[in-house]
Amino acid sequence: MTTLSFIRTLRTPHSERYLLRQNETEVGAVDLHFRACGSADATVIVFESSGLGSQDIPALLTRIDEIILPDVSISERSVSFTVVMGKVLGAFTPQST
């Protein structure tokens, strides 16, 4: 996971979204939601085409924790992760009428 990079695509006062890249290939995304109590909830989407398997998930979560979550920690149990594996179907926006 040493070549993993994070590209922030969205930021609000209480949430962030990142694309995950490994060796210039998008391998997933992370949605973070920060709670008022100081903890965080994360949804990690690993793309089917990424080549990552369930054995890679602990290292991926550790890297996410180390790089983009300085105020919370897996070891302190102040962040929880939901991990989903799937494929991108496309980006959809509302149609004008």
C-alpha positions as CSV (number, residue, x, y, z in Angstrom):
1,M,0.0,0.0,0.0
2,T,3.0,2.3,-0.1
3,T,2.0,3.8,-3.5
4,L,-1.5,4.7,-2.4
5,S,-2.5,8.3,-2.9
6,F,-5.6,10.2,-1.9
7,I,-7.4,12.8,-4.1
8,R,-10.0,14.8,-2.2
9,T,-13.1,15.3,-4.4
10,L,-15.5,16.8,-1.8
11,R,-15.3,18.6,1.5
12,T,-18.1,19.9,3.8
13,P,-17.9,21.0,7.4
14,H,-18.6,17.4,8.6
15,S,-17.6,15.1,5.7
16,E,-15.0,14.4,3.0
17,R,-14.8,12.2,0.0
18,Y,-11.5,10.8,-1.5
19,L,-10.6,8.8,-4.6
20,L,-7.9,6.2,-3.9
21,R,-5.2,5.7,-6.4
22,Q,-2.5,3.0,-6.5
23,N,0.2,3.3,-9.2
24,E,-1.9,5.9,-11.1
25,T,-5.0,3.5,-11.2
26,E,-8.2,4.4,-9.2
27,V,-8.8,1.5,-6.8
28,G,-11.5,2.9,-4.6
29,A,-13.2,5.7,-2.8
30,V,-13.6,6.8,0.8
31,D,-16.5,8.8,2.3
32,L,-15.8,10.2,5.8
33,H,-18.4,11.6,8.2
34,F,-17.1,13.4,11.3
35,R,-19.3,13.3,14.4
36,A,-19.6,16.1,17.0
37,C,-18.3,13.8,19.7
38,G,-14.9,13.5,17.9
39,S,-15.3,10.1,16.3
40,A,-15.7,9.3,12.6
41,D,-17.5,6.9,10.4
42,A,-16.0,5.8,7.0
43,T,-17.4,4.0,4.0
44,V,-14.6,2.5,1.9
45,I,-15.6,1.3,-1.6
46,V,-13.0,-1.0,-3.2
47,F,-13.4,-1.3,-7.0
48,E,-13.7,-4.9,-8.2
49,S,-11.1,-4.1,-10.9
50,S,-8.6,-2.9,-8.3
51,G,-6.9,-6.3,-7.8
52,L,-7.3,-5.8,-4.0
53,G,-8.8,-8.6,-2.0
54,S,-10.0,-9.1,1.5
55,Q,-6.5,-9.9,2.6
56,D,-5.5,-6.3,1.6
57,I,-8.2,-4.5,3.6
58,P,-6.5,-4.3,7.0
59,A,-3.5,-2.6,5.4
60,L,-5.7,-0.3,3.4
61,L,-7.6,0.8,6.5
62,T,-4.4,1.4,8.3
63,R,-3.1,3.7,5.5
64,I,-6.4,5.6,5.4
65,D,-6.1,6.0,9.2
66,E,-2.5,7.2,9.1
67,I,-2.8,9.6,6.1
68,I,-6.2,11.3,6.2
69,L,-7.5,10.7,9.7
70,P,-5.1,12.5,12.1
71,D,-7.7,13.3,14.8
72,V,-9.2,9.8,15.1
73,S,-7.6,6.3,15.3
74,I,-8.3,2.7,14.7
75,S,-6.3,1.8,17.8
76,E,-8.4,4.2,20.0
77,R,-11.6,2.9,18.4
78,S,-12.7,6.4,17.4
79,V,-13.2,5.5,13.8
80,S,-15.4,2.8,12.3
81,F,-15.2,1.5,8.7
82,T,-17.7,-0.1,6.5
83,V,-16.0,-1.7,3.5
84,V,-17.8,-2.5,0.2
85,M,-16.5,-4.1,-2.9
86,G,-18.2,-3.1,-6.2
87,K,-18.0,-1.7,-9.6
88,V,-18.6,1.9,-10.9
89,L,-21.7,2.0,-13.0
90,G,-21.3,5.7,-13.9
91,A,-22.0,9.2,-12.6
92,F,-25.7,10.2,-12.7
93,T,-27.1,13.7,-12.5
94,P,-30.7,15.0,-12.6
95,Q,-32.1,15.6,-16.0
96,S,-33.5,19.1,-16.8
97,T,-37.1,19.2,-17.6
